Amino acid sequence: MRYRLTFVSGLAVGYVLGARAGRERYEQIMKGVRRIAENPAVRNAGEAAALSGRQAATKAADAVQDRLPSPVSDRVRTVRDHRARAGSDWGAEAH
């Protein structure tokens, strides 16, 4: 019992001290992440990757749509139509 109490006490002290240091480190990391995310080159690369992903998803959906069971195919078509009305270009023809 004595060892458990010592262990739990040490765990609690370590948690409190780690939480304080952890919060400071978290703030440092987030500051760096924000700085990187605001970099125009990084933003352009992210947008290009998102566009490529959407185009790849469209090609994949088109390639397998005829082979899918009809309920799944209908669901894909419904999602495409919904996103088209919402202004997303997912499922739009890739040019």
C-alpha positions, 0 to 999 in steps of 0.5 A, a space after each residue: 500500500 505504501 508503494 502504491 501511495 508513493 507511486 500515485 503521489 509521484 504520478 500526480 506531481 509529475 502530471 502537474 509539473 508536466 502540464 505546466 511545461 507541456 502547456 508552454 511547449 504546446 504554445 511554442 509548437 502552435 506558434 510555429 505551426 501557425 507561422 508555417 501555415 501562413 506561409 504562401 508557399 505552404 498554402 499553395 502546396 496544400 491547395 494543389 494537394 487538395 485539388 489533386 485529391 479531389 481529381 483522383 477521387 473523381 477518377 476513382 469514383 467514375 472508374 468503379 461506379 459501374 461495378 458497384 451495387 446499385 444502392 452504393 452507386 445511388 448513394 455516390 450519385 446523391 453525394 455528388 449532387 448534394 456537393 455540386 449544389 453546395 458549391 464544392 467541385 468534388 465529383 465535377 469533371 476534371 479538366 
